Amino acid sequence: MILELTAVTRRFGEVTAVDELTLGIEAGEFVTLLGPSGCGKTTALRLIAGFESPDEGSIHFRGREVSSETPQKRGFGMVFQNYALFPHLNVFENVAFGLKSRGRPRDQIAERVRSSLARVDLAGYQDRAVQALSGGQQQRVALARALAIEPPLLLLDEPLSNLDQALRVQTRTELRRLVKELEMTALFVTHDQEEAFDLSDRIAVMRAGRLCQIGTPADLYQAPADRFVAGFMGRANFVPAALLPGRDEPGDLLIRPEELEFTGEADAQLSGVVRDRRFRGPLTLYRIEVGALDLEVAHRGPGPRVGEPAWLRPRPDADLPAFPPIQE
């Protein structure tokens, strides 16, 4: 492991922001910390960067404990949510900042800035004022600044959240390509599941300061460790086992919208009424009222209209994990 966190805890007064976090990252991995607002993911990133110190536990990088080292001594690259560009400096000076603070020779600084800007498709922008750039261009300047120092670890704190949807999709594709081409190790923070799916080799899902599960995107989607991970990693229907004939598993079954299909009344295991349907390109997302449940069905092709009856069954190849019912 290139980075290892062992039982790391960080408290702010009576609030435990990170609670006994144990996490390991291999060299060359792109790992994402994913979770809702307030789950501790940004605090965990700041602990790794050195902007916060753990109250308990340890952080090792390449076998060396860095828990008490300054951010400068750790030497990691950091891209912030608000980009943190210097408004009084032009693009060249912003990208060169970290190199100058490390005392690099002038000719090396010039070459590193040039190559870093080229990597993020900003060749020729070195004399521009950062205020004259679009949000997407500012984000790429911030990334170029982090890349210029050739960091052993790249840390990214929701750097795409201020971009519009189309630009976010484009930028995250470019980001993963760039990180992989440079054979870098990256740790990314987001609350966006789709973003995590697109970028990550592995995803670490956090809740209330604790690590719930870590695994590949497919692992977390297909075999979630608990109800929270199941519901957070994409759309989820929880159906009491008693509603499905022949099922005797305890608790509630997880059925993804794409694992339900419309069928005839004779073959149905669930029946209800269509309450809503929304166009989603190749798929239509249906909301079906089944007794007290609202189920989502992702369907391709023609289907029932709003107000019509709907007969459903799980697809034959669906794997339906069970979770304990919510206690009232």
C-alpha positions in Angstrom: 0.0 0.0 0.0 1.3 3.5 -0.8 -1.1 5.2 1.6 -2.4 3.6 4.8 -4.8 5.1 7.4 -5.1 3.1 10.6 -8.0 3.9 13.0 -7.8 7.6 12.3 -10.1 9.7 14.4 -10.7 13.5 14.3 -13.0 15.4 16.6 -14.2 18.9 16.7 -15.5 19.5 20.2 -18.2 17.0 20.8 -18.5 16.1 17.1 -16.6 13.2 15.7 -16.0 14.1 12.1 -13.8 11.0 11.3 -14.3 7.9 13.4 -11.6 5.2 13.4 -11.1 5.3 9.6 -8.9 2.5 8.3 -8.1 2.7 4.6 -5.4 1.6 2.2 -4.6 2.7 -1.3 -2.4 1.0 -3.8 0.1 2.9 -6.0 -1.6 3.9 -9.3 -5.1 3.6 -7.9 -7.9 6.1 -8.4 -9.9 5.9 -5.2 -13.0 8.0 -4.4 -14.3 8.9 -0.9 -18.1 9.0 -1.4 -20.9 10.0 0.9 -23.5 12.6 1.8 -22.7 16.1 3.1 -21.2 16.0 6.6 -20.1 12.3 6.4 -16.4 13.2 7.1 -15.0 12.7 3.6 -13.5 16.2 3.2 -12.1 16.0 6.8 -10.5 12.7 5.9 -8.9 14.3 2.8 -7.6 17.2 4.9 -6.1 14.8 7.4 -4.2 13.0 4.5 -3.1 16.4 3.1 -1.8 17.6 6.5 -4.3 20.5 7.0 -5.7 18.6 10.0 -4.0 16.4 12.5 -5.6 13.2 13.8 -6.6 12.9 17.5 -6.0 9.2 17.3 -4.6 6.7 14.8 -1.9 7.0 12.2 -1.3 7.9 8.6 1.6 6.3 6.7 2.8 7.1 3.2 5.3 4.8 1.5 5.9 3.2 4.9 6.7 6.5 6.7 4.4 8.0 9.3 3.3 11.4 8.2 0.6 12.1 10.8 2.4 15.1 12.2 4.1 16.4 9.1 3.2 19.7 7.5 1.5 19.7 4.1 4.6 21.1 2.5 6.7 18.3 3.8 4.3 15.7 2.5 4.4 17.2 -0.9 1.0 16.0 -2.1 -0.9 17.8 -4.9 -4.2 19.3 -3.9 -7.1 20.6 -6.0 -9.8 22.4 -4.0 -13.5 22.8 -4.6 -13.1 26.5 -5.2 -9.9 26.1 -7.2 -8.0 28.5 -4.8 -6.3 30.4 -7.6 -4.5 33.6 -6.9 -6.4 36.5 -8.6 -3.4 38.8 -8.7 -1.3 36.2 -10.6 -1.7 35.2 -14.2 -2.1 31.6 -15.4 1.7 31.0 -15.6 2.3 32.4 -12.2 -0.5 30.4 -10.6 0.8 27.1 -12.1 4.4 28.0 -11.2 3.6 28.9 -7.6 4.3 25.4 -6.1 7.5 25.0 -8.1 8.8 28.4 -7.1 8.1 27.7 -3.4 10.2 24.5 -3.8 13.1 26.5 -5.2 13.2 24.9 -8.7 15.4 26.5 -11.4 13.8 29.0 -13.6 14.2 27.0 -16.8 12.7 23.9 -15.2 9.8 26.0 -13.9 9.1 27.3 -17.4 9.1 23.8 -18.9 7.0 22.3 -16.2 4.4 25.0 -16.6 4.3 24.6 -20.3 3.9 20.8 -20.2 1.3 21.0 -17.4 -0.8 23.5 -19.3 -0.5 21.4 -22.4 -1.7 18.3 -20.5 -4.9 20.1 -19.5 -5.5 21.6 -23.0 -4.5 25.1 -22.0 -1.4 25.6 -24.1 -0.9 29.2 -24.9 -2.9 30.5 -21.9 0.1 31.3 -19.7 -0.3 35.1 -20.0 -4.1 35.2 -19.3 -5.6 36.7 -16.2 -7.4 34.0 -14.2 -10.4 36.2 -13.8 -10.8 36.2 -17.6 -11.2 32.4 -17.7 -14.3 30.3 -17.6 -15.1 28.1 -14.6 -13.9 25.0 -16.5 -10.7 26.7 -17.5 -10.0 27.8 -14.0 -10.5 24.2 -12.8 -7.9 23.1 -15.3 -5.5 25.7 -14.2 -5.9 24.4 -10.6 -5.3 20.9 -11.9 -2.2 22.0 -13.9 -0.8 23.6 -10.7 -1.2 20.4 -8.8 0.4 18.3 -11.7 3.3 20.7 -12.1 5.0 19.6 -8.9 4.7 15.9 -10.0 3.1 14.9 -6.7 3.4 11.4 -5.3 -0.3 11.6 -4.4 -3.0 13.8 -6.0 -5.9 14.9 -3.7 -9.1 16.3 -5.2 -11.8 17.9 -3.0 -15.0 18.0 -5.2 -13.2 20.0 -7.9 -16.0 19.5 -10.5 -18.9 20.6 -8.3 -19.0 24.2 -9.7 -19.2 23.1 -13.3 -22.3 22.7 -15.4 -23.4 19.1 -16.0 -22.1 18.8 -19.6 -18.7 20.2 -18.6 -18.5 18.0 -15.5 -19.0 14.8 -17.7 -16.3 16.0 -20.1 -13.9 17.1 -17.4 -14.1 13.9 -15.4 -13.4 11.8 -18.5 -10.3 13.9 -19.2 -9.3 13.7 -15.5 -9.3 9.9 -15.3 -7.5 9.7 -18.7 -4.8 12.1 -17.5 -4.3 10.4 -14.1 -3.9 7.0 -15.7 -1.6 8.2 -18.5 0.7 9.8 -15.8 0.4 6.6 -13.6 -0.5 8.8 -10.7 -2.2 7.8 -7.4 -5.3 9.9 -6.8 -7.8 10.3 -4.0 -11.1 12.1 -5.0 -13.9 13.4 -2.8 -17.5 13.7 -4.1 -21.1 13.2 -3.0 -22.1 12.4 -6.6 -22.5 8.6 -7.2 -22.4 8.9 -11.0 -19.1 10.8 -10.8 -17.7 8.2 -8.5 -18.7 5.4 -10.8 -17.1 7.1 -13.8 -13.8 8.0 -12.2 -12.9 5.3 -9.7 -11.0 2.0 -9.5 -12.4 1.7 -6.0 -15.0 3.6 -4.0 -15.0 4.1 -0.2 -18.5 4.9 1.0 -18.6 6.9 4.2 -21.4 7.8 6.7 -21.3 9.7 9.9 -17.5 9.6 9.9 -17.2 5.9 9.4 -16.2 3.7 6.5 -19.2 1.6 5.5 -17.7 -0.3 2.6 -14.9 -0.1 0.0 -14.8 -1.9 -3.3 -15.0 -1.6 -7.0 -18.1 0.3 -8.4 -19.6 -3.1 -9.5 -19.0 -4.6 -6.0 -20.8 -1.8 -4.2 -23.7 -1.7 -6.6 -24.2 -5.5 -6.9 -23.2 -6.6 -3.3 -23.7 -3.6 -0.9 -22.7 -4.3 2.7 -25.8 -2.7 4.2 -29.0 -0.9 3.5 -27.3 2.6 3.5 -24.8 1.6 0.8 -27.5 -0.1 -1.2 -29.6 3.0 -1.2 -26.8 5.4 -1.8 -25.2 3.6 -4.7 -27.9 4.2 -7.3 -31.7 3.7 -7.2 -33.0 1.0 -4.9 -36.3 -0.7 -4.2 -36.7 -2.4 -0.8 -39.5 -5.0 -1.0 -40.6 -7.1 2.1 -39.8 -10.7 1.3 -43.3 -11.8 2.2 -44.7 -9.9 -0.8 -42.8 -12.2 -3.3 -44.2 -15.8 -3.6 -41.7 -18.5 -2.7 -39.3 -16.1 -1.0 -38.6 -16.9 2.7 -35.5 -14.6 3.2 -35.8 -12.5 6.3 -36.1 -8.7 6.0 -36.4 -6.6 2.8 -35.1 -7.5 -0.6 -33.1 -5.1 -2.7 -34.4 -4.9 -6.2 -32.8 -2.4 -8.6 -35.2 -0.6 -11.0 -33.6 -2.4 -14.0 -34.1 -5.8 -12.2 -37.9 -5.4 -12.4 -39.8 -6.1 -15.5 -43.4 -5.8 -16.7 -45.3 -9.1 -17.4 -48.8 -10.4 -17.8 -51.1 -10.8 -14.8 -50.8 -14.6 -14.7 -47.0 -14.4 -14.3 -46.8 -11.4 -12.0 -45.3 -11.5 -8.5 -46.2 -7.9 -7.7 -49.2 -5.8 -8.9 -49.9 -2.1 -8.7 -50.8 1.1 -10.5 -48.6 3.4 -12.6 -48.4 6.8 -10.8 -45.7 8.5 -12.9 -43.3 7.9 -15.8 -40.3 9.9 -16.9 -38.4 9.8 -20.1 -34.7 9.0 -19.6 -33.4 8.5 -23.2 -33.3 4.8 -24.0 -35.2 4.0 -20.8 -38.4 5.2 -19.2 -38.4 5.4 -15.4 -41.8 4.3 -13.9 -43.1 4.9 -10.4 -45.5 2.0 -9.5 -47.7 2.1 -6.4 -47.8 -1.4 -4.9 -49.8 -1.2 -1.8 -47.9 1.0 0.6 -44.7 0.8 -1.5 -43.6 3.1 -4.3 -41.4 1.0 -6.7 -39.2 2.3 -9.5 -38.9 0.4 -12.7 -36.4 1.2 -15.5 -38.0 -0.1 -18.7 -37.0 -0.1 -22.4 -39.7 0.1 -25.0 -43.5 0.7 -24.7 -45.1 0.2 -21.4 -48.3 1.0 -19.4 -49.5 4.6 -19.1 -50.1 6.6 -16.0 -53.2 5.3 -14.1 -53.1 1.9 -15.7 -52.5 -1.4 -13.8 -49.0 -2.8 -13.8 -47.9 -6.4 -13.2 -44.3 -6.9 -12.2 -41.8 -9.6 -11.5 -38.0 -9.6 -10.8 -36.0 -10.6 -13.8 -34.9 -14.3 -13.7 -31.2 -13.4 -13.4 -31.7 -10.9 -10.6 -29.8 -11.4 -7.4 -31.9 -10.1 -4.6 -29.9 -9.5 -1.4 -31.9 -9.2 1.9 -31.4 -6.6 4.6 -32.9 -6.4 8.0 -36.1 -4.4 8.1 -36.1 -0.9 9.5 -37.1 -1.0 13.2 -40.0 1.3 14.0 
